[in-house]
Amino acid sequence: MDTIWSAPLKDVKGPKYELVAEKIRGQVASGVLQPGAKLPPVRELAYRLGITPGTVSRAYGLLTDEGILRGEVGRGTFVAEPHPDDPICPDHDMDPDARAWQALEIDVIAHGSGGSDGDDVNLFSPHLPSVGQARLIRDLLGQVAQDPPSGLMHYPSRIGSLPAREAVVRWLGDAPIGAVTPEDIVLTNGGQNAISLILQAMLRGRRPVVLVEELAYPGFRRAAELLRAEVIPVAMDGDGLIPEAVEAAARGCDAQVLCTSPEIHNPTLIYTPLHRRKALAEVARRLDLQIIEDDCYQIRRAETPSYRMIAPERTWYVTSISKSLTPALRVGFAVAPEQGAAPLRRAAEYGFFGLATPLTDLTALLLAHPKIRRLGDEMANVVGRYVHSAVNILGRYDLRWRPEAAFLWLMLPKGWRAGAFCRAAEARGVQLRSAEDFAPRSVNTPHAVRFAVNAGIPLSQFEDALRRLADLLDNPPERIEV
């Protein structure tokens, strides 16, 4: 690499990351850089070129997504060998429109994930690594554009969406959610839309009540409040919702729905064991509560029976591809209880007529593709490596983590309040979420923060952000905010 860069780029006009990427791309195409050649570390190359590390990270990320480079945790970035099982190989002579598409994709990813030209890092929401799914989606989009199975001149319909719903059934085939047919599934615009549709389908009366965990995914509250429902938080312990607390919260009000995330609780990562799930299902039966089970954060398939398996007559299961493939497509799935899909279908059809037909066609091709399982496993492995790194750096603090989850939960040491810590972290270029973001005002929140895995940036940049957090944890402010 020493012979490639003849002059700094700091005074060059235009997107510098594209220039860096094009230079490396040309050297690989010409054979100057052979497969297996190691590239300089991000900061070293940035210093050499007079640009920021974020710019080099974007260039490396672009080339990794194209399949020209590959990253190895703890070792660095290398020129990639063509994948023997991957028919979608990088094309160094691709047309300008295709290359512009890739550059735009990386540009959006980088800005959305905190991988901009500065050193700011966004750990607010999980950002998935691209291990080949972006190239697969581009290829399938091309197929849909050339010959859309549902056509381009018709409203969405149940018949037109059947191939996609059948693909969802196969995709969920190893999930412990009980018997599912295509008729049980409604395609939605992401998991949040699925929750809203379910509440629209089931809530009744002038002032319905929705029960949520005292710390919970904020989308539960927002969807309920949009429908003018009252939201009541329910106490939890180390196994999740407390059955007696659910009964107490439901007493004297028109409680109709219990919302929960038993497998990977957002934000605390609590796992609800089977005996507790069975106890809560019995409470729901006694009180005639419907259950919304949010499983959107699952990267690898669960093994414990879900509420839909334990209480199939009253459980609505929600998942999406946002945390397992990509959040960009906004494709989610609402799975109705047994014999309960009709009101859910009406809510979708009356609300937005159904998912756009090109997106439905893409979903059918994507979830049925033979590569999709391998890509999902590879992505989960990358997320696991980022989690492992986070534990190595912050493990001496009160940290909760799971290798299959794309976020971590950190209880702050004495001297730190969650809000103050988030502000201090942002001042150092790291964005986090406070525990207060997950609770209504009536709940006394712990002094804790949630930070997400950002695998859209190099591992070294992610680790640098965590070291900044570690430095803050070691140096609480002298004045404690109250």
C-alpha positions in Angstrom: 0.0 0.0 0.0 3.0 2.4 0.5 3.3 2.8 -3.3 -0.4 3.5 -3.9 -0.9 6.8 -2.2 1.3 9.6 -3.7 -0.3 12.7 -2.1 -2.7 13.6 0.8 -6.4 14.0 0.0 -7.2 16.7 2.5 -7.5 19.4 -0.1 -9.3 17.3 -2.8 -12.8 18.4 -3.6 -15.7 15.9 -3.7 -16.6 12.8 -1.6 -13.2 11.6 -0.4 -14.4 8.2 0.6 -15.3 7.5 -3.0 -11.9 8.5 -4.1 -10.3 6.2 -1.6 -12.6 3.3 -2.6 -12.0 3.9 -6.3 -8.2 3.9 -5.8 -8.3 0.6 -3.9 -10.8 -0.9 -6.3 -8.5 -0.1 -9.2 -5.5 -1.6 -7.6 -7.4 -4.8 -6.9 -8.7 -5.0 -10.4 -5.2 -4.4 -11.9 -3.6 -7.1 -9.6 -1.4 -4.7 -7.7 -3.3 -5.8 -4.6 -3.7 -9.5 -4.5 -6.3 -11.6 -2.6 -5.2 -11.8 1.0 -3.3 -8.6 1.0 -3.7 -6.6 4.2 -4.8 -3.0 4.1 -3.5 -0.4 6.6 -5.5 0.2 9.8 -8.2 2.9 9.4 -6.4 5.5 11.6 -3.0 4.9 9.9 -4.4 5.4 6.4 -6.4 8.4 7.5 -3.3 10.0 8.9 -1.3 9.2 5.8 -4.0 10.8 3.6 -4.8 13.7 5.8 -8.5 12.7 6.2 -10.7 11.5 9.0 -10.9 7.9 10.1 -14.6 8.0 9.4 -13.8 8.7 5.7 -11.5 5.7 5.5 -14.1 3.5 7.3 -16.7 4.5 4.7 -14.4 3.5 1.9 -13.6 0.2 3.5 -17.3 -0.4 4.2 -18.2 0.3 0.6 -15.6 -2.2 -0.7 -16.6 -4.8 1.9 -20.2 -4.6 0.8 -19.1 -5.0 -2.8 -17.2 -8.1 -1.8 -13.8 -6.7 -2.7 -12.6 -6.5 0.9 -13.2 -8.5 4.0 -12.7 -7.7 7.7 -11.4 -10.1 10.3 -12.0 -9.2 13.9 -8.7 -8.6 15.7 -6.6 -8.9 12.5 -7.7 -6.1 10.1 -9.0 -5.6 6.6 -7.9 -7.8 3.6 -8.5 -8.1 -0.1 -11.2 -10.8 -0.4 -11.2 -14.1 -2.2 -14.3 -14.6 -4.4 -16.9 -16.6 -2.4 -17.2 -20.0 -4.1 -20.9 -20.4 -3.2 -21.9 -16.8 -4.0 -23.2 -16.2 -7.5 -23.4 -12.5 -6.9 -19.7 -11.7 -7.3 -18.4 -8.1 -7.3 -18.2 -6.6 -10.8 -15.3 -4.2 -11.2 -16.7 -3.0 -14.5 -20.2 -2.4 -13.3 -22.1 0.4 -15.0 -22.1 3.9 -13.3 -25.7 3.6 -12.1 -25.0 0.4 -10.2 -21.9 1.9 -8.6 -23.8 5.0 -7.7 -26.4 2.8 -6.0 -23.7 1.2 -3.9 -22.2 4.5 -3.0 -25.6 5.9 -2.0 -26.3 2.9 0.2 -23.0 3.2 2.1 -23.6 7.0 2.4 -27.0 6.4 4.0 -25.6 3.6 6.3 -22.7 5.7 7.4 -24.7 8.8 8.3 -27.4 6.8 9.9 -25.0 4.8 12.0 -22.7 7.6 13.2 -20.0 6.6 10.7 -19.7 10.1 9.3 -16.6 12.1 8.5 -16.1 12.8 12.2 -15.6 10.3 15.1 -19.2 10.4 16.3 -20.7 6.9 16.8 -24.4 6.3 17.1 -25.3 3.5 19.5 -28.9 4.6 19.8 -30.3 1.8 17.6 -28.8 -1.5 16.4 -27.1 -1.3 13.0 -26.7 -4.6 11.2 -23.5 -5.6 9.3 -23.8 -6.2 5.6 -22.6 -9.8 5.0 -24.1 -10.1 1.5 -27.7 -9.4 2.1 -27.5 -5.9 0.5 -26.1 -7.4 -2.7 -28.8 -10.1 -2.6 -31.6 -7.5 -2.2 -30.2 -5.4 -5.1 -30.2 -8.5 -7.3 -33.8 -9.5 -6.3 -35.0 -5.9 -6.7 -33.7 -6.2 -10.3 -35.7 -9.4 -10.8 -38.8 -7.7 -9.4 -38.3 -4.7 -11.6 -37.9 -6.8 -14.7 -40.9 -9.1 -14.2 -43.0 -8.2 -11.1 -45.1 -11.3 -10.3 -47.9 -9.1 -8.9 -47.8 -6.6 -11.7 -47.6 -2.9 -11.4 -51.2 -1.8 -12.1 -53.2 -3.6 -9.3 -54.0 -2.9 -5.7 -52.5 -5.3 -3.2 -54.6 -8.4 -2.5 -54.6 -11.5 -0.4 -54.1 -13.7 -3.5 -51.1 -11.5 -4.6 -49.5 -11.7 -1.2 -49.9 -15.5 -0.8 -46.4 -16.4 -2.1 -44.9 -14.0 0.5 -47.0 -15.3 3.3 -46.1 -18.9 2.3 -42.4 -17.8 2.4 -42.9 -16.3 5.9 -44.4 -19.6 7.1 -41.3 -21.4 5.9 -39.0 -18.7 7.3 -40.7 -19.1 10.7 -40.8 -22.9 10.5 -38.2 -23.5 13.2 -39.7 -20.8 15.6 -41.5 -22.3 18.6 -44.8 -20.4 17.9 -47.2 -23.3 17.2 -49.0 -24.2 14.0 -49.0 -21.3 11.5 -50.7 -21.1 8.1 -50.4 -18.4 5.5 -54.0 -17.3 6.5 -52.7 -16.5 10.0 -50.2 -13.9 8.7 -50.6 -10.3 7.8 -47.7 -8.5 6.2 -47.0 -5.1 7.7 -44.8 -2.1 7.3 -42.4 -3.2 10.1 -42.9 -4.5 13.6 -44.3 -1.2 14.9 -47.0 -1.2 12.3 -47.9 -4.8 13.3 -48.4 -3.7 16.9 -50.6 -0.8 15.9 -52.7 -3.0 13.6 -53.2 -5.6 16.4 -54.3 -3.0 18.8 -56.7 -1.6 16.2 -58.1 -5.0 15.7 -58.8 -5.9 19.3 -59.3 -2.8 21.5 -62.9 -2.0 22.3 -64.8 0.4 24.5 -64.4 4.0 25.4 -61.3 3.7 27.6 -59.5 0.4 27.0 -56.3 -0.4 29.1 -53.1 -1.8 27.8 -50.7 -3.4 30.2 -47.0 -3.1 29.5 -43.8 -3.9 31.3 -42.5 -1.1 33.6 -39.5 -0.8 31.3 -40.7 -1.6 27.8 -40.2 -1.0 24.1 -41.6 2.5 23.7 -43.6 1.5 20.6 -46.1 -0.3 22.8 -47.0 2.9 24.6 -47.0 5.0 21.5 -49.3 2.7 19.6 -51.8 2.5 22.5 -51.8 6.2 23.1 -52.6 6.8 19.4 -55.7 4.8 19.9 -56.6 6.7 23.1 -56.0 3.7 25.3 -54.7 4.1 28.9 -51.3 2.5 29.4 -50.5 0.9 32.8 -46.9 -0.3 33.6 -46.5 -3.6 35.4 -43.8 -4.5 37.8 -41.0 -7.0 36.8 -38.4 -9.1 38.5 -35.4 -11.1 37.1 -37.8 -13.4 35.2 -39.8 -10.7 33.6 -43.4 -9.7 34.4 -44.7 -10.7 37.8 -48.0 -12.6 37.5 -49.4 -11.1 40.8 -48.5 -7.6 39.5 -50.4 -8.2 36.3 -53.5 -9.2 38.3 -53.1 -6.1 40.6 -52.7 -3.8 37.6 -55.7 -5.2 35.8 -58.0 -4.9 38.9 -60.7 -2.3 38.6 -60.0 -1.2 35.0 -60.9 -2.3 31.5 -57.6 -4.1 30.9 -57.7 -5.9 27.5 -54.1 -6.4 26.3 -50.8 -7.5 27.9 -47.7 -6.5 25.8 -44.5 -8.2 26.5 -41.1 -9.3 25.0 -40.3 -12.5 26.9 -37.4 -13.8 24.8 -35.2 -10.8 24.5 -36.7 -8.0 26.6 -36.0 -4.5 25.4 -34.2 -2.8 27.0 -33.0 -5.0 30.0 -32.3 -8.3 28.1 -34.4 -10.3 30.7 -35.4 -13.7 29.5 -38.7 -15.1 30.8 -38.4 -18.8 31.6 -41.1 -21.3 30.6 -42.6 -21.7 34.1 -43.1 -18.0 34.3 -44.6 -17.8 30.8 -47.1 -20.6 31.8 -48.1 -18.7 35.0 -48.6 -15.5 33.0 -50.6 -17.3 30.4 -53.0 -18.6 33.1 -53.4 -15.0 34.5 -54.2 -13.8 31.0 -56.9 -16.6 30.7 -58.5 -15.7 34.0 -58.6 -12.0 33.2 -59.4 -12.6 29.5 -56.4 -10.6 28.4 -55.0 -10.8 24.9 -51.2 -11.1 24.6 -49.0 -9.2 22.2 -45.7 -11.0 22.0 -42.9 -8.9 20.5 -40.1 -11.0 19.1 -38.5 -8.4 16.8 -35.1 -8.5 18.5 -34.5 -12.2 17.9 -31.5 -12.8 15.6 -31.3 -16.6 16.2 -34.4 -18.7 16.7 -35.6 -19.2 20.2 -36.0 -22.6 21.8 -38.5 -21.9 24.6 -42.2 -22.2 23.6 -43.7 -18.8 22.9 -46.9 -17.5 24.3 -48.5 -18.3 21.0 -47.7 -22.0 21.6 -48.7 -21.8 25.3 -51.9 -19.8 24.8 -52.6 -20.0 21.1 -56.2 -18.8 21.5 -55.2 -15.3 22.7 -51.6 -14.6 21.6 -50.6 -12.2 18.7 -47.0 -12.8 17.6 -45.0 -10.0 16.1 -41.7 -10.1 14.3 -39.9 -8.5 11.4 -36.7 -8.7 9.3 -35.3 -5.5 10.8 -33.0 -7.2 13.2 -32.2 -10.3 11.2 -31.7 -9.0 7.6 -32.3 -5.2 7.2 -34.4 -2.5 8.7 -34.5 -0.6 5.4 -37.3 -2.5 3.8 -39.8 -2.1 6.7 -41.3 -5.5 6.4 -42.9 -7.0 9.4 -45.3 -9.9 10.2 -48.3 -10.1 12.5 -49.3 -13.7 13.3 -52.8 -13.9 14.6 -54.1 -16.4 17.2 -55.8 -19.5 16.0 -58.9 -18.6 14.0 -58.3 -14.9 14.8 -56.9 -13.4 11.7 -60.1 -11.8 10.2 -60.1 -8.6 12.3 -56.3 -8.2 11.7 -56.8 -8.5 8.0 -59.5 -5.9 8.1 -57.3 -3.5 10.1 -54.6 -3.8 7.4 -57.0 -3.5 4.5 -58.9 -0.6 5.9 -55.7 1.2 7.0 -53.4 1.0 4.0 -54.9 -1.7 1.6 -51.9 -3.9 2.2 -48.2 -4.0 1.6 -47.1 -2.5 -1.8 -47.0 -5.2 -4.4 -43.3 -4.8 -5.4 -42.3 -5.1 -1.7 -44.5 -8.2 -1.3 -42.9 -9.8 -4.4 -39.4 -8.9 -3.0 -40.3 -10.4 0.4 -41.4 -13.7 -1.2 -38.1 -14.0 -3.2 -35.9 -12.9 -0.3 -37.3 -15.2 2.4 -37.4 -18.2 0.0 -33.8 -17.7 -1.2 -31.5 -20.6 -0.5 -28.8 -18.2 0.8 -30.9 -16.5 3.4 -30.2 -18.9 6.2 -26.4 -18.7 5.7 -26.6 -14.9 5.5 -28.6 -14.8 8.7 -26.0 -17.0 10.5 -23.1 -14.9 9.2 -24.8 -11.7 10.4 -25.5 -13.2 13.8 -21.8 -14.2 14.1 -20.6 -10.7 13.3 -23.0 -9.2 15.9 -21.8 -11.7 18.4 -18.2 -10.6 17.8 -19.2 -7.0 18.5 -21.0 -8.0 21.7 -17.9 -10.0 22.8 -15.7 -6.9 22.3 -18.2 -4.8 24.3 -18.0 -7.3 27.1 -14.2 -7.3 27.0 -14.1 -3.5 27.4 -17.1 -2.9 29.8 -17.4 -6.2 31.5 -16.0 -5.0 34.8 -19.1 -2.8 35.2 -22.7 -3.9 35.9 -23.3 -5.0 32.3 -26.1 -7.2 31.0 -25.6 -8.8 27.6 -26.5 -11.8 25.4 -24.5 -13.0 22.4 -27.7 -13.2 20.2 -28.9 -9.7 21.0 -27.8 -6.5 19.2 -27.8 -4.3 22.3 -26.5 -4.3 25.9 -27.9 -2.9 29.2 -25.5 -1.0 31.5 -26.3 -0.2 35.1 -24.4 3.0 36.0 -22.0 3.2 38.9 -22.6 5.5 41.9 -22.3 9.1 40.9 -24.0 8.9 37.5 -27.6 9.6 36.6 -28.8 8.2 33.3 -29.6 11.5 31.7 -26.4 13.1 32.7 -24.4 10.1 31.5 -26.1 10.2 28.1 -25.3 13.9 27.7 -21.7 13.4 28.7 -21.4 10.5 26.3 -22.9 12.6 23.5 -20.4 15.3 24.2 -17.7 12.7 23.5 -19.4 11.7 20.3 -21.3 8.6 21.5 -25.1 8.4 21.4 -27.0 6.2 23.8 -30.5 5.7 25.2 -31.4 6.4 28.8 -33.6 4.0 30.8 -36.1 6.9 31.0 -36.8 6.4 27.2 -38.3 3.0 28.1 -40.6 4.0 30.9 -43.7 6.2 31.5 -43.2 9.1 33.8 -45.0 7.3 36.7 -42.1 4.7 36.9 -39.0 5.3 38.9 -36.3 4.3 36.4 -32.9 2.8 37.3 -29.7 4.7 36.6 -29.0 2.7 33.5 -28.5 3.1 29.7 -29.0 0.9 26.7 -26.4 0.9 23.9 -26.7 -0.9 20.7 -24.3 -2.9 18.5 -23.3 -0.7 15.5 -21.9 -3.2 13.1 -22.1 -0.7 10.3 -18.8 0.7 11.4 -15.5 -1.1 11.8 -15.0 -3.0 15.0 -12.1 -0.8 15.9 -14.3 2.3 15.8 -17.0 0.6 17.8 -14.4 -0.3 20.4 -13.0 3.2 20.5 -16.5 4.5 21.4 -16.8 2.0 24.2 -13.5 3.0 25.6 -14.8 6.6 25.7 -17.7 5.3 27.7 -15.4 3.4 30.1 -13.5 6.6 30.7 -16.7 8.3 31.7 -17.7 5.5 33.9 -14.4 5.7 35.8 -14.8 9.5 36.2 -18.3 10.4 37.5 -19.0 14.1 38.0 -18.2 15.6 41.3 -21.7 17.2 41.5 -24.4 14.6 41.4 -27.5 15.6 39.6 -30.8 15.1 41.4 
